[in-house]
Amino acid sequence: MFIYPKILSPVGKAAIALFLVATLCSADLFAQGSPYDFIGFGDQIVTQSARLEGVAGTAVASTESRTINDENPAAFSMMTRARIEAQLGFAFIRSDLASNQNAQHVIKFAGASFATPLWGNFGFALGFAPITNADAQTQQVDSLGTSTYKREGGLSQFYLGLSARPVSAINIGARADFLFGNIRTISQADVSQGVETVPGLFQREYSLSGVRGTFGFLLTLDSLVPNLKGLTIGGTFSTGASLTSKQRTIVTPANSLLDSTIETVGYGSYPSQIRLGIATRFGDRYRIEADIMGQDFSNSLLYSPTSSFSGDPNLGSSNRYSIGVERLPIMGDQSKGIGFWERAGLRLGASYATLPFRPDTKMTVNEMSFSAGIGLPLNAESAFDFALSIGVRTPQNTAIAPKDLFFKMRASISLSEKWFVPLRKDDDE
């Protein structure tokens, strides 16, 4: 059975592995989504951009001016035009544990952003982006009745960022991330008694809010040494965030229409994150980049009634290693006289990660994925980007924790014009 007792224990003290083994004897199971979404804040989202998803999220050292870089705020000052982007995502997830198997299809809005150059070597951006996604459900049917367990919601951010290029070789940037979200866990029991009954319901909701800072830099080495064509080093650091976490518990007993609702205000914590990347170009159109990302969830927590807590024992450190290669799209004045498909951008990427989930305190979950993408020019500076990703999540012990297969699609539209640029007057006026 793909369910973790963490639903009823926000501090995660339940013996998850033993619970999974015991439920293998259940009569009938119906499940949707990854059971790892029941742990902590849910599944991490590396990037909201379809263009960057096509190269496995390798964008920390990217200097491209025709995309809004949601990974490194230092890249905002590389933009030459105002740009609006919006994304839509689709995910298929299948989990396997022994003879049990489940699948889920999810379509969600994946974020939107706006950025523009300001006053020469400055850039500004704002946007909305999901950070984590928690969306899974299991249902157990036996002689006693039907039990349904569900998780939904996630953590998101609204951000404001500013970037500057004080000298030609260095870009620096900072971003204020306003974190918010709702994560809901539901346990519903419908007892079979031969007559129609009202199911018993246990529902626990967490409303989260907090602020963190994200700081980044880009060092374009070919500005210092021309022979180092396209060689760039980038890095970002996001501070940890102290969260205000409101817990609301609703209990509706079976055969009763009386709800019992308890709401308390507590504390939560979302961890800091560091990313490093190195990129270079070969030929006139190809860019290759490698990134590394690290984040330690062992001291993070969804909710605690007091400000003193030790973290969630079912969360640990997370590391991701990515590499991507891109054939850059040809846009603007350079695209005149060139065929449509020759102007298109092409992308490939791969990543390997140790995820923060700990189904057992001594067990890690690894993820390997591959991605591909295409960028289709719409006019001189606008484009439609599409990306596909496929991967597997494998725990150290597949006998007591599930193995996931996932397939994701992301599409985005990027519209750009020469907005906010003052009109140039003739010399004789």
ChimeraX attribute file (.defattr): number of C-alpha atoms within 10 A of each C-alpha:
attribute: neighborCount
match mode: 1-to-1
recipient: residues
	/A:1	29
	/A:2	30
	/A:3	25
	/A:4	23
	/A:5	17
	/A:6	18
	/A:7	23
	/A:8	15
	/A:9	10
	/A:10	18
	/A:11	19
	/A:12	20
	/A:13	12
	/A:14	18
	/A:15	15
	/A:16	20
	/A:17	18
	/A:18	12
	/A:19	16
	/A:20	21
	/A:21	15
	/A:22	11
	/A:23	14
	/A:24	17
	/A:25	9
	/A:26	11
	/A:27	11
	/A:28	14
	/A:29	20
	/A:30	16
	/A:31	24
	/A:32	22
	/A:33	27
	/A:34	30
	/A:35	28
	/A:36	28
	/A:37	25
	/A:38	27
	/A:39	25
	/A:40	28
	/A:41	25
	/A:42	25
	/A:43	21
	/A:44	16
	/A:45	15
	/A:46	18
	/A:47	21
	/A:48	28
	/A:49	32
	/A:50	30
	/A:51	32
	/A:52	29
	/A:53	30
	/A:54	30
	/A:55	30
	/A:56	33
	/A:57	28
	/A:58	31
	/A:59	32
	/A:60	31
	/A:61	32
	/A:62	29
	/A:63	25
	/A:64	16
	/A:65	15
	/A:66	20
	/A:67	24
	/A:68	29
	/A:69	27
	/A:70	26
	/A:71	23
	/A:72	30
	/A:73	31
	/A:74	35
	/A:75	32
	/A:76	33
	/A:77	27
	/A:78	25
	/A:79	23
	/A:80	21
	/A:81	20
	/A:82	22
	/A:83	24
	/A:84	20
	/A:85	22
	/A:86	20
	/A:87	21
	/A:88	19
	/A:89	20
	/A:90	16
	/A:91	18
	/A:92	18
	/A:93	21
	/A:94	21
	/A:95	24
	/A:96	19
	/A:97	19
	/A:98	14
	/A:99	7
	/A:100	15
	/A:101	18
	/A:102	21
	/A:103	19
	/A:104	17
	/A:105	13
	/A:106	14
	/A:107	13
	/A:108	11
	/A:109	14
	/A:110	22
	/A:111	22
	/A:112	22
	/A:113	23
	/A:114	19
	/A:115	26
	/A:116	26
	/A:117	24
	/A:118	20
	/A:119	9
	/A:120	10
	/A:121	18
	/A:122	22
	/A:123	26
	/A:124	23
	/A:125	24
	/A:126	21
	/A:127	20
	/A:128	21
	/A:129	24
	/A:130	22
	/A:131	22
	/A:132	20
	/A:133	19
	/A:134	26
	/A:135	24
	/A:136	26
	/A:137	25
	/A:138	22
	/A:139	20
	/A:140	20
	/A:141	16
	/A:142	13
	/A:143	10
	/A:144	11
	/A:145	13
	/A:146	17
	/A:147	19
	/A:148	19
	/A:149	24
	/A:150	24
	/A:151	26
	/A:152	18
	/A:153	20
	/A:154	25
	/A:155	24
	/A:156	22
	/A:157	22
	/A:158	18
	/A:159	21
	/A:160	20
	/A:161	23
	/A:162	24
	/A:163	27
	/A:164	25
	/A:165	21
	/A:166	11
	/A:167	9
	/A:168	13
	/A:169	15
	/A:170	18
	/A:171	25
	/A:172	24
	/A:173	24
	/A:174	23
	/A:175	23
	/A:176	19
	/A:177	24
	/A:178	17
	/A:179	23
	/A:180	20
	/A:181	19
	/A:182	18
	/A:183	22
	/A:184	21
	/A:185	24
	/A:186	20
	/A:187	20
	/A:188	20
	/A:189	20
	/A:190	19
	/A:191	20
	/A:192	15
	/A:193	10
	/A:194	6
	/A:195	6
	/A:196	10
	/A:197	13
	/A:198	14
	/A:199	20
	/A:200	18
	/A:201	19
	/A:202	20
	/A:203	20
	/A:204	21
	/A:205	20
	/A:206	25
	/A:207	20
	/A:208	25
	/A:209	22
	/A:210	19
	/A:211	19
	/A:212	20
	/A:213	18
	/A:214	23
	/A:215	21
	/A:216	25
	/A:217	25
	/A:218	27
	/A:219	21
	/A:220	24
	/A:221	19
	/A:222	16
	/A:223	17
	/A:224	11
	/A:225	11
	/A:226	10
	/A:227	10
	/A:228	14
	/A:229	16
	/A:230	21
	/A:231	23
	/A:232	24
	/A:233	22
	/A:234	26
	/A:235	25
	/A:236	25
	/A:237	19
	/A:238	20
	/A:239	17
	/A:240	19
	/A:241	20
	/A:242	20
	/A:243	23
	/A:244	21
	/A:245	26
	/A:246	22
	/A:247	22
	/A:248	16
	/A:249	19
	/A:250	16
	/A:251	18
	/A:252	18
	/A:253	17
	/A:254	16
	/A:255	13
	/A:256	11
	/A:257	11
	/A:258	10
	/A:259	13
	/A:260	11
	/A:261	12
	/A:262	11
	/A:263	13
	/A:264	12
	/A:265	15
	/A:266	18
	/A:267	21
	/A:268	26
	/A:269	24
	/A:270	24
	/A:271	18
	/A:272	18
	/A:273	18
	/A:274	18
	/A:275	24
	/A:276	22
	/A:277	23
	/A:278	22
	/A:279	24
	/A:280	21
	/A:281	18
	/A:282	12
	/A:283	8
	/A:284	10
	/A:285	12
	/A:286	17
	/A:287	20
	/A:288	24
	/A:289	26
	/A:290	24
	/A:291	24
	/A:292	20
	/A:293	20
	/A:294	18
	/A:295	20
	/A:296	18
	/A:297	25
	/A:298	20
	/A:299	17
	/A:300	25
	/A:301	26
	/A:302	25
	/A:303	26
	/A:304	22
	/A:305	14
	/A:306	10
	/A:307	12
	/A:308	9
	/A:309	16
	/A:310	12
	/A:311	20
	/A:312	21
	/A:313	22
	/A:314	25
	/A:315	25
	/A:316	22
	/A:317	17
	/A:318	20
	/A:319	18
	/A:320	19
	/A:321	21
	/A:322	23
	/A:323	23
	/A:324	26
	/A:325	23
	/A:326	23
	/A:327	21
	/A:328	18
	/A:329	21
	/A:330	22
	/A:331	21
	/A:332	12
	/A:333	9
	/A:334	10
	/A:335	17
	/A:336	11
	/A:337	7
	/A:338	11
	/A:339	9
	/A:340	12
	/A:341	13
	/A:342	11
	/A:343	19
	/A:344	20
	/A:345	22
	/A:346	23
	/A:347	25
	/A:348	22
	/A:349	25
	/A:350	23
	/A:351	22
	/A:352	20
	/A:353	19
	/A:354	20
	/A:355	24
	/A:356	25
	/A:357	28
	/A:358	24
	/A:359	26
	/A:360	21
	/A:361	14
	/A:362	10
	/A:363	15
	/A:364	21
	/A:365	23
	/A:366	19
	/A:367	18
	/A:368	18
	/A:369	19
	/A:370	22
	/A:371	24
	/A:372	25
	/A:373	25
	/A:374	23
	/A:375	26
	/A:376	21
	/A:377	22
	/A:378	15
	/A:379	12
	/A:380	15
	/A:381	19
	/A:382	21
	/A:383	23
	/A:384	18
	/A:385	25
	/A:386	25
	/A:387	26
	/A:388	22
	/A:389	22
	/A:390	18
	/A:391	19
	/A:392	18
	/A:393	21
	/A:394	19
	/A:395	22
	/A:396	16
	/A:397	15
	/A:398	13
	/A:399	14
	/A:400	20
	/A:401	28
	/A:402	27
	/A:403	25
	/A:404	23
	/A:405	20
	/A:406	19
	/A:407	18
	/A:408	19
	/A:409	21
	/A:410	25
	/A:411	23
	/A:412	23
	/A:413	22
	/A:414	24
	/A:415	20
	/A:416	22
	/A:417	15
	/A:418	12
	/A:419	11
	/A:420	11
	/A:421	13
	/A:422	7
	/A:423	6
	/A:424	6
	/A:425	7
	/A:426	6
	/A:427	5
	/A:428	4
	/A:429	4
